[in-house]
Amino acid sequence: MLGFLLFFFGKGNASAQVGMVGQEIGIVAGPVAYFTDYGLRWNLKTNSSNIGTGVGLVYYLNFAYKADCDCYARYSFFNDHFRVRAEVDYHEGELNHYGPIAQKENTRGEQLRGMIGKVSAFEVGAHLEYYPLSIRDYTAFAYPVAPYISLGFNFVGFDPYTYSTLGPLEDNIFPAFEGYVSQEPGTTWSIVAGAGMRYKLSIGSDLVMNMQWRYYNTDWLDGLDHDNPQNKFNDMMFWLNFGYIYYLNF
């Protein structure tokens, strides 16, 4: 995780930069909603039921504070409104087919209902957070809540698994999915857009609520990439998480 930050700041002065700025660590966790090829993507039942769990470790560079002197940094717009966040997280969940065809009491409906997918993914990345309100004012308790938006990239390692409750998958697969199921692990990357807020708990700690939308550069995260008209997008994920942030330098 720290390696991402070293890459951003360059090898020559990375150690000096990290020692000069404020640093924060934390842990977050919460539910994950998967938007994949299981079920109908915008179907309410699909979106509310294909839910997993995610947990992550986060690390921040806080440019408004200087660790080498225990004081605020010289003011600049960037220092007072941006943080860099690195994170390592893991999420997993079970995927089921929902929709009109899956609800039918016939062979195809049974095949869809019996097809179960499992997704697990490990992600590491770096994001830039923008705070419209002053970070140093927030640190000084000028206001208790600090909203923000963020954008970044993650490297992703994923491992899908698919089976059927009716028996061997190859004998009970929905006809349109034949040849489009993979059990192989892989790697990809994701674009991560987020929004959230911090709540000032004490001078050296915050509570955080964060919402992230992740778009993956693959359609195999769930192990299914069927060639049907409704399969228009790569896999996506929405993560709502809550956590605790501790300021290392305060």
N, C-alpha and C positions, 0 to 999 in steps of 0.2 A: 504493500500500500504506500509506504513512504517512498518507494522507488518511483512511483508516478510523480510525486512532488519534486523529487530530485531531477527528473526528466524535464519538468516544466521550467525549473529555475536554472538549469544548466549544471554540468558537473563541476565546473571550476569554483563557483561561489555558492553552491547549494547548502553546504554545511553552515557557512556564515549566515546565509539568509535565514535558515531555520532557527539558528540561535538568537537572532535579533528580534524576530516577531513573536507575538503571542501564539501559544499552541493550546488546543483543546481536544479532548477525546470523549467518546461517548458510545453508548449502545442503543440500538433501536430495534423494534420488533412490531409486527402487525400483520393483518390479513393481506393476501395477494389474490387478485382476480385475474384469471387467464382468459385471453381472447385468442383462441386458436381455431383449428379445423374441427374441433369437437363441438357438435351442436351447431345451431345457427348463431352467427357472430353477434348480432344485435338482438337476439331473443332474450326476453327478460329472465326466463328460467335458466337459460345457459349462463348469462352474465352473473346471476345471483347464486348459482350453485357450484360452478367450477372455481372453487375458492381453495387456496392453500395458505401457507404460513411462511413468513420470511423473518430473518433476524440478521442484523448487521453490526459491524464495528465501524465507527467513523472517526476521522482525524481532521482537524481544522487548522489552517493558518489564519490568524487574526491580525491584520496589518495595522489596526488602530492602536495596538499596544506593543511596546518594545520590552522584550524579556530581559535584555542586558542591562536595563536601567530601572525596571519596574515603573515605567512611566508611559504616557501616551506618545505615540509617534507623531512626527511633524505632520500637520494636517495636509491631506490631499483628498480629492474626491474619491479616488480609488481606495485609499486607506480607510476611509470612513464609511464606505458603502459596499465593499466587497469582501467576501471570504473565499478561500479555496478549500474545498472539502475532498478528501480521499476516503474511500469506503471499501470495505470487503463485506459481502453478504452472501447468504445462502437462502434459497427458497425452494419449496417443493409443494406439490399438490396432486390431487386425483382429478381426472377429467372424464366426463360422461357426455353422451349424446342426448340432447333434448330437442324438442320440436315436433311438428305434426307427424312426420314419418316415424320417428322413434316412439310415438305414443300409440301407433297402430298395433292391433292384436293380430299380427300376421308374421310371417317368417322374417321379412326385412325389418320390421319393428323390433322383433326379438334380437336380431343380429346387432342392431344399433344399441339397444339397451344393454346387451351383454358385453359390448366392447368397452373396455376400461383402459384408460391411459394414465400413466404416471409420469410427471415431469419433475426433475430436480436440476437445479442450476447453481453454479458458484460464479459470482461476479466480482470483479475488482475494477475500480475506475476513479476518475477525478472529475470534479464538477466545480463550476464557478457560481457562487451565490451572490445575488444582488439584493441589498437592503435599501429600500427607499428612505427609511429613517436613519438617522445618524447612529452608527455602531457605538461610538464613544459616549453619546448621550444615553443610549440604552444601558451601557455598562455602568453608568453613573446613576441609574435608577430614575432617569428623566421620564421614562414611561415603562410600563411592565411588559409590554408585548411588542415584538419586532417581527413584522411579516417579511417574507423574502420570496424571490423566484430563483430558479437555478437551471443550468443547462450543462450537460457533460456527456461523456462517453464511458462505456464499460467494456472490458474484455470478459467474455462469457464462456464458461465450460458447461455443457449440458449433457444429460444422460437420460433419454426417454425409455419408457418400458410400456408395452401394450400386451394385453391378454384378453381372453373372452371367458366369461362365466359359463358359457355353453359347452366349452371343451376346447380342443386345439384351435388356435386362432385361424390357421389357414383353412380349416374346414367350416368355420362359422363367421367368416368375414362378410360384411356388407359388399355386394358385388362391385360398387363404384370405387371401393378402396383397394381392390386387388392390385398388388404391385406398388402400392403407395405407402406402405408402412415400413418404418425403419426402427430397429432396436439399437442402432449404433450410436455411441457417444460422439460428440463433436465440439467444435469451438466456433465462436462467431463474435460479433460485437453488437452493442446496442446504443442507440441514441436515447438519452435520458433527459426529459423535461420535468421540472418539479415546481412545487410551490408549498409554502408552509409558514410556520411562525414559531418564534421562541417566546417563552415566558420566563421572566427573571425570578429565579427561585432564591438565590443568594448572590453575594458579590462574586463567588467563584463557581456558580453552577446555574444551569438553565434546564427547563423542560422544553422539549421540542415536539412539534407535530409536523409531519412531512407527507406530502402526496407526490408520488412519482408515476409518470407514464413512460414506459419503456417500449421502444420499437426495435425489434431484432432484425438483423440482416440475414435472416434465414426463416424458412417456413417449416423447419424440421425440429424445432424446440420440443414439440409435443410428440415427435415420431410419426407424424401424419402429414402428407403433402399431396392431397388428392387433386386430380385434374378435372375439377368440376367448375361450372360458371360461378358458383357462390364463393369459391376460394380465390378472392381477389387480393388479399393482403398477406404479408408475412405475419408471423406470430407477434402478439403484443401482450403487455402486462400492466396492470395498475396496482400500485402498492401504497396502502395507507399505513403509516407506521408512527409510533410514539416512542420517545426515548428520553434519556438523561445525558446531559453534557457537562463535563467537568473542565474547568479552566486550569491548566497545569501551572501557569505562571502567576496566579493571584494568591 
